[in-house]
Amino acid sequence: MAGTDLMTHSQIILRPDPSRTVVRPFEPGDPDGFANGHSRVSRIADRVLTLDEAHLREELGRITDSFANRGIDSEQVLLRRFESVDDLAIDRANISHLQKLVIGGYFCEEYSFEAAALFNPSVVLSHDQSGLPDDTIRFVMSLRGIGEGHVSSVTFRTGTWTIGGDVTIDDPGTGGIAPQVERTEGEGETQTVYMNCGGTRSVSETVLFPTTPSQRQGIEDLRLVSFQEEDGSISHLGTYTAFNGMVARSEMLRVGPDFHSFEMHPMQGAAAGSKGMALFPRKINGRYAMLGRQDNENVWYLTSDDLLRWETGEKIIPPRFSWEFVQMGNCGSPIEIDEGWLVLTHGVGSVRNYCIGASLLDKDDPTKLIKRMELPLVHPSPKERDGYVPNVVYSCGGLVRNRTLLLPYGVADSFTTFATASIDDMLDAMV
């Protein structure tokens, strides 16, 4: 598949790093028919309580040694795990600090959250733009990491971009830290989760892995957007796909201003039962607006008075060119430019090739398609086609500054790279 030559490609490649791990809960249970008195976690804790102080200190040494180069506060993690383990039939008040630490160590495990893949990025401006030259911005980028069991999590990177120059990615550190669940509301498929990751030293240490039943097999393809509230303030929101192993649905993430606090909200309505929804960065004509692809073929436009409920909409961008004959979808939230709404799209063509294109929608009435790219903006090239899922390029969102697009994108469901393009050149290439 031939494409345009509008993009300037960066030499930066973000590859999965199996050495980056996060500590997550581990609570073994009994097979059906084999429960015997106390729960299995209680039986394990009882065994730990038989150890004398010397053996406890020896075991704690082994645990903390394994965390030594991970950049985490091992004591805080172990105590948190002890306090959060359910079904412990022990008198917690009479457990020593040392015993709590060791018991906590038996109910956690290290998880390499980006061992297999690191891809499908989205990017937003950081709230902190202090100390930078006028031609440079600081950004936060989300990525989809895949680890053991093909489970998808969300991880982050920070960096700077000099318009007309290249991207610099900050060192993400040696490990990740999972947010602590502060509270939940509702149950099952309607559960909302409130989390805090105040123990992190940088955004790049935060890892969001599955927490609710709807996310059991993964949190996929977060599409971050800087959303302008009615009072003019900016909130970081993001739609993502929750996958339980059988059913996928869209959910909403609300991010605190420092990327340390998070809210995961289920979305309701007929359109929320599909993948790939992307929120407009402000209300349109007094209503929230969203792009969807609920028929798995066309790009749809939806509106709602409720951020968390989405019903039917109307098709606005159907497949037209050969590289999008199979299906289309968005590649992130629409970007407002002078001429209208710039929508990055993905198209699937022959041999299941995924390409990235762009369309322009009317600013006041986004159901009106003004024009679109005839050829892909980015397509799988001989140098960028091989990986876990070959012949795929895909993004969950870019940003525009000074009439230039910064586009991070995933390659072959394996790694991430960057490219830039002139907005004027892109518009000139549309028909």
Wavefront OBJ file of the C-alpha trace (Angstrom):
o trace
v 0.000 0.000 0.000
v 1.434 3.355 -1.060
v 0.905 6.406 1.111
v 1.732 10.071 1.264
v 5.228 11.363 1.952
v 4.025 14.063 4.336
v 5.406 12.586 7.550
v 8.802 13.234 9.085
v 9.637 10.084 11.031
v 11.506 10.121 14.326
v 14.389 7.785 15.109
v 12.972 7.201 18.591
v 11.490 3.758 19.190
v 9.922 2.679 22.474
v 10.222 -1.085 22.821
v 8.767 -3.341 25.525
v 11.022 -3.780 28.534
v 10.504 -7.018 30.503
v 12.623 -5.690 33.372
v 9.927 -3.131 34.254
v 7.589 -4.784 36.724
v 4.779 -3.867 39.066
v 3.868 -5.617 42.316
v 0.303 -6.901 42.175
v -1.881 -9.007 44.486
v -1.419 -12.771 44.585
v -3.991 -14.779 46.542
v -4.061 -18.522 45.764
v -7.301 -20.337 46.467
v -8.501 -23.907 46.822
v -9.799 -25.975 43.888
v -13.469 -26.841 44.033
v -14.087 -29.576 46.554
v -10.770 -29.133 48.356
v -11.569 -26.343 50.836
v -10.672 -27.528 54.307
v -11.555 -25.322 57.244
v -9.723 -22.009 56.977
v -9.119 -20.425 53.585
v -5.863 -21.143 51.811
v -4.548 -17.628 52.504
v -5.199 -18.193 56.220
v -3.324 -21.487 56.124
v -0.358 -19.779 54.471
v -0.394 -16.981 57.063
v -0.569 -19.560 59.853
v 2.594 -21.174 58.523
v 4.384 -17.832 58.498
v 3.381 -17.269 62.119
v 5.243 -20.459 63.126
v 8.576 -18.880 62.124
v 10.812 -17.463 64.827
v 12.272 -13.977 64.538
v 15.523 -15.137 62.923
v 13.692 -17.004 60.190
v 11.296 -14.099 59.678
v 14.195 -11.677 59.203
v 15.878 -14.090 56.805
v 12.698 -14.396 54.734
v 12.133 -10.638 54.752
v 15.689 -10.197 53.493
v 14.962 -12.443 50.523
v 11.799 -10.476 49.742
v 13.390 -7.035 49.965
v 16.472 -8.162 48.012
v 14.221 -9.112 45.105
v 12.768 -5.580 45.149
v 16.127 -3.843 45.622
v 16.584 -2.583 42.054
v 12.912 -1.968 41.316
v 12.785 1.535 42.758
v 9.862 0.830 45.090
v 9.267 1.299 48.814
v 9.178 -2.385 49.701
v 7.973 -1.853 53.294
v 5.037 0.255 52.141
v 4.106 -2.316 49.474
v 4.294 -5.263 51.870
v 2.232 -3.545 54.567
v -0.360 -2.530 51.997
v -0.647 -6.113 50.812
v -1.014 -7.417 54.380
v -3.803 -4.963 55.117
v -5.675 -5.701 51.895
v -5.687 -9.510 52.022
v -9.166 -10.838 52.698
v -10.080 -14.037 54.583
v -7.177 -13.917 57.033
v -8.462 -15.794 60.098
v -5.868 -14.274 62.412
v -5.876 -11.614 65.113
v -4.318 -8.761 63.145
v -3.942 -6.625 66.276
v -1.524 -9.131 67.801
v 0.668 -9.528 64.710
v 4.107 -7.925 64.908
v 5.351 -5.472 62.316
v 7.881 -8.032 61.085
v 5.213 -10.722 60.720
v 2.979 -8.335 58.773
v 5.769 -7.595 56.304
v 6.548 -11.252 55.678
v 2.880 -12.237 55.374
v 2.448 -9.406 52.861
v 5.336 -10.827 50.859
v 3.542 -14.149 50.421
v 0.522 -12.456 48.875
v 2.116 -10.378 46.159
v 3.890 -11.106 42.910
v 5.919 -9.182 40.369
v 4.212 -8.718 37.026
v 6.126 -7.661 33.906
v 3.439 -5.436 32.465
v 5.164 -4.582 29.170
v 7.155 -7.770 28.540
v 5.478 -8.603 25.218
v 4.416 -5.281 23.687
v 4.282 -1.495 24.178
v 2.045 0.195 21.639
v -1.125 2.154 20.721
v -0.169 5.481 22.345
v -2.112 8.667 22.936
v -0.662 12.017 23.988
v -1.847 15.156 25.808
v -0.215 18.337 27.016
v 1.118 18.221 30.553
v -0.383 20.743 32.971
v 3.199 21.825 33.750
v 4.726 23.812 30.883
v 7.039 25.870 33.079
v 10.676 26.526 32.210
v 10.398 25.584 28.537
v 11.291 27.629 25.427
v 8.352 28.940 23.388
v 8.839 26.295 20.691
v 8.865 23.344 23.123
v 6.060 21.570 24.950
v 5.952 18.971 27.702
v 3.564 16.046 27.194
v 2.196 12.951 28.902
v 1.713 9.832 26.808
v -0.288 6.708 27.577
v 0.674 3.331 26.121
v -0.811 -0.139 26.121
v 1.520 -2.703 27.645
v 0.992 -6.447 27.274
v 2.420 -8.862 29.812
v 2.010 -12.404 31.051
v -1.239 -14.071 29.999
v -1.722 -11.484 27.215
v -3.180 -9.087 29.794
v -3.216 -5.419 28.767
v -2.390 -2.592 31.162
v -1.929 1.172 30.785
v 1.482 2.679 31.362
v 2.738 6.217 30.840
v 5.728 8.184 29.581
v 6.586 11.872 29.781
v 8.693 13.889 27.409
v 9.182 17.090 25.453
v 8.716 17.987 21.823
v 10.395 20.880 20.065
v 8.174 21.928 17.155
v 10.237 21.459 14.022
v 12.622 19.239 15.971
v 12.515 15.858 17.625
v 10.931 14.239 20.642
v 12.753 13.532 23.899
v 11.413 10.834 26.226
v 12.183 11.024 29.937
v 13.717 8.019 31.702
v 10.734 5.987 32.960
v 12.662 4.450 35.844
v 13.215 0.827 36.695
v 9.729 -0.255 37.717
v 6.098 0.593 38.099
v 3.730 1.214 40.980
v 0.085 0.208 40.980
v -2.439 2.713 42.332
v -4.094 1.893 45.615
v -7.854 1.462 45.457
v -9.301 4.036 47.856
v -12.935 3.119 47.406
v -15.440 1.597 45.016
v -19.049 2.369 44.192
v -21.468 -0.179 42.799
v -20.818 -3.829 42.045
v -19.944 -6.082 39.116
v -20.271 -4.505 35.684
v -21.396 -1.153 37.133
v -18.545 -0.739 39.585
v -16.694 2.591 39.693
v -13.165 2.525 41.123
v -11.317 5.445 42.757
v -7.544 5.029 42.953
v -4.513 6.959 44.121
v -0.883 6.502 43.227
v 0.672 9.111 45.461
v 3.703 6.906 46.097
v 5.068 7.441 42.608
v 7.878 9.874 41.950
v 6.959 10.356 38.280
v 3.990 9.698 36.000
v 6.021 7.010 34.209
v 5.956 4.811 37.314
v 2.171 4.540 37.327
v 0.627 1.350 35.939
v -3.106 0.788 35.607
v -3.824 -2.925 35.412
v -7.219 -4.690 35.491
v -9.184 -4.058 38.683
v -12.843 -4.806 37.969
v -14.563 -7.906 36.512
v -15.163 -6.099 33.204
v -11.387 -5.551 32.845
v -10.271 -9.049 33.799
v -8.282 -9.624 30.612
v -7.233 -6.085 29.913
v -7.462 -2.303 29.828
v -6.846 -1.522 26.176
v -6.152 1.478 23.961
v -6.651 4.484 26.239
v -7.532 7.589 24.220
v -6.527 10.525 26.416
v -7.954 13.965 25.742
v -7.529 17.385 27.359
v -11.202 18.240 27.873
v -12.310 21.854 28.334
v -14.931 22.074 31.067
v -17.673 24.704 30.909
v -15.775 26.919 33.372
v -12.735 26.878 31.060
v -10.659 24.514 33.179
v -8.967 21.510 31.592
v -9.580 17.925 32.731
v -7.743 14.880 31.477
v -10.271 12.258 30.421
v -9.894 9.105 28.394
v -11.976 6.334 26.911
v -10.584 2.814 26.931
v -11.696 -0.710 26.114
v -12.366 -3.004 29.064
v -12.077 -6.683 28.098
v -13.138 -9.514 30.398
v -11.897 -12.300 28.137
v -15.146 -12.619 26.217
v -16.843 -9.219 26.010
v -15.337 -5.815 25.235
v -16.938 -2.521 26.228
v -15.973 1.146 26.553
v -15.264 2.809 29.896
v -14.156 6.280 30.984
v -11.021 7.282 32.885
v -10.829 10.600 34.749
v -7.294 11.599 35.694
v -6.214 13.928 38.480
v -4.141 16.981 37.458
v -0.891 15.383 38.641
v -1.629 11.945 37.127
v -1.582 10.443 40.631
v -5.329 9.961 41.120
v -7.671 8.066 38.795
v -11.352 7.267 38.502
v -12.556 4.356 36.343
v -16.208 4.740 35.336
v -18.305 2.224 33.384
v -20.278 3.720 30.512
v -23.868 2.814 29.763
v -26.042 2.821 26.665
v -26.192 0.961 23.360
v -23.029 2.523 21.921
v -20.916 1.818 25.010
v -20.902 -1.889 24.255
v -18.345 -1.414 21.481
v -14.671 -0.521 21.158
v -12.893 2.573 19.988
v -14.884 5.521 21.340
v -13.144 8.913 21.379
v -14.399 12.007 23.194
v -14.376 15.467 21.593
v -12.238 17.907 23.649
v -15.213 20.156 24.448
v -18.979 20.160 24.268
v -20.554 20.769 20.855
v -23.735 22.864 20.878
v -24.101 22.295 24.622
v -23.740 18.476 24.529
v -20.905 16.020 24.983
v -19.771 14.594 21.650
v -18.079 11.315 20.839
v -16.760 9.351 17.875
v -17.659 5.659 17.794
v -17.575 2.619 15.518
v -20.358 0.507 16.928
v -20.982 -1.273 13.608
v -17.249 -2.117 13.262
v -17.231 -0.561 9.810
v -17.892 3.190 9.845
v -16.979 6.213 11.979
v -20.041 7.437 13.894
v -20.903 10.730 15.604
v -22.758 10.586 18.935
v -23.958 13.232 21.385
v -25.192 13.003 24.966
v -26.139 15.126 27.949
v -24.522 12.513 30.192
v -20.786 11.867 29.878
v -21.279 8.251 30.910
v -24.307 7.292 28.771
v -24.170 6.906 24.992
v -26.936 5.623 22.749
v -27.231 5.723 18.964
v -25.689 8.250 16.581
v -25.173 8.648 12.854
v -22.558 7.431 10.406
v -20.314 10.255 9.245
v -17.214 8.651 7.654
v -17.785 5.458 5.647
v -15.056 3.460 3.876
v -14.297 5.015 0.489
v -10.745 4.232 -0.585
v -9.180 0.783 -1.066
v -7.006 0.981 2.060
v -10.137 1.326 4.225
v -12.553 -1.014 2.401
v -12.822 -3.486 5.313
v -13.476 -1.030 8.135
v -12.710 2.370 9.605
v -12.342 3.830 13.071
v -10.782 6.798 14.823
v -7.188 7.139 15.951
v -7.963 9.299 18.949
v -10.048 12.294 19.935
v -10.721 14.950 17.281
v -8.298 17.870 17.264
v -9.705 21.378 16.874
v -7.940 23.472 14.230
v -8.990 26.707 12.495
v -10.572 24.862 9.590
v -12.650 22.420 11.657
v -12.176 19.129 13.494
v -9.149 17.111 12.383
v -9.978 13.421 12.842
v -7.178 10.889 12.647
v -8.611 7.636 11.332
v -7.533 4.065 10.815
v -8.515 2.051 7.809
v -8.259 -1.691 7.221
v -7.625 -2.907 3.704
v -6.414 -6.026 1.917
v -4.362 -8.606 3.816
v -5.712 -6.913 6.962
v -3.322 -3.981 6.586
v -4.036 -1.177 9.081
v -3.195 2.341 7.876
v -3.620 5.794 9.447
v -5.393 8.589 7.593
v -7.161 11.848 8.396
v -10.454 13.635 7.719
v -11.808 17.119 8.347
v -15.229 17.695 9.933
v -17.216 20.930 10.135
v -16.505 22.742 13.408
v -20.119 23.682 14.160
v -21.736 20.532 12.750
v -19.349 17.566 12.955
v -21.824 15.363 11.078
v -20.631 17.204 7.939
v -17.541 15.634 6.389
v -15.654 18.380 4.559
v -12.849 16.302 3.043
v -10.545 13.359 3.711
v -7.190 11.925 2.707
v -7.191 9.771 -0.411
v -3.931 8.036 0.535
v -2.804 6.963 4.010
v -0.807 9.324 6.165
v 1.078 6.342 7.680
v 1.089 2.800 6.326
v 2.998 -0.409 7.156
v 6.386 -0.144 5.482
v 9.021 -2.842 4.947
v 10.862 -1.448 8.004
v 7.708 -1.154 10.118
v 5.490 -4.157 9.493
v 6.834 -7.120 11.461
v 5.842 -7.926 15.014
v 3.192 -9.577 17.126
v 0.448 -8.545 14.669
v 2.111 -7.747 11.315
v 1.007 -5.035 8.883
v -0.524 -2.735 11.513
v 0.109 0.919 12.337
v -2.257 2.435 14.885
v -2.557 5.436 17.174
v -4.900 6.447 19.984
v -4.281 10.169 19.609
v -1.914 12.948 18.574
v -1.671 16.670 19.258
v -1.200 19.829 17.207
v 0.963 22.829 17.958
v 1.945 25.674 15.604
v 0.183 23.966 12.689
v 2.217 20.789 13.156
v 0.887 17.366 14.101
v 2.795 15.177 16.559
v 1.689 11.593 16.014
v 2.884 8.761 18.258
v 1.828 5.415 16.821
v 2.181 1.722 17.445
v 3.720 -0.697 14.958
v 2.659 -4.336 14.535
v 1.106 -4.339 18.032
v 4.704 -4.457 19.301
v 6.470 -1.092 19.692
v 5.908 2.660 19.431
v 7.499 5.414 17.392
v 6.726 9.027 16.385
v 6.198 11.172 13.299
v 5.274 14.771 12.548
v 3.458 16.457 9.668
v 2.417 19.933 8.580
v -1.310 20.545 9.006
v -1.324 22.626 5.810
v 0.241 19.759 3.846
v -2.309 17.331 5.282
v -5.245 19.555 4.346
v -3.839 20.047 0.830
v -3.691 16.260 0.422
v -7.413 15.864 1.238
v -10.111 15.551 -1.401
l 1 2 3 4 5 6 7 8 9 10 11 12 13 14 15 16 17 18 19 20 21 22 23 24 25 26 27 28 29 30 31 32 33 34 35 36 37 38 39 40 41 42 43 44 45 46 47 48 49 50 51 52 53 54 55 56 57 58 59 60 61 62 63 64 65 66 67 68 69 70 71 72 73 74 75 76 77 78 79 80 81 82 83 84 85 86 87 88 89 90 91 92 93 94 95 96 97 98 99 100 101 102 103 104 105 106 107 108 109 110 111 112 113 114 115 116 117 118 119 120 121 122 123 124 125 126 127 128 129 130 131 132 133 134 135 136 137 138 139 140 141 142 143 144 145 146 147 148 149 150 151 152 153 154 155 156 157 158 159 160 161 162 163 164 165 166 167 168 169 170 171 172 173 174 175 176 177 178 179 180 181 182 183 184 185 186 187 188 189 190 191 192 193 194 195 196 197 198 199 200 201 202 203 204 205 206 207 208 209 210 211 212 213 214 215 216 217 218 219 220 221 222 223 224 225 226 227 228 229 230 231 232 233 234 235 236 237 238 239 240 241 242 243 244 245 246 247 248 249 250 251 252 253 254 255 256 257 258 259 260 261 262 263 264 265 266 267 268 269 270 271 272 273 274 275 276 277 278 279 280 281 282 283 284 285 286 287 288 289 290 291 292 293 294 295 296 297 298 299 300 301 302 303 304 305 306 307 308 309 310 311 312 313 314 315 316 317 318 319 320 321 322 323 324 325 326 327 328 329 330 331 332 333 334 335 336 337 338 339 340 341 342 343 344 345 346 347 348 349 350 351 352 353 354 355 356 357 358 359 360 361 362 363 364 365 366 367 368 369 370 371 372 373 374 375 376 377 378 379 380 381 382 383 384 385 386 387 388 389 390 391 392 393 394 395 396 397 398 399 400 401 402 403 404 405 406 407 408 409 410 411 412 413 414 415 416 417 418 419 420 421 422 423 424 425 426 427 428 429 430 431
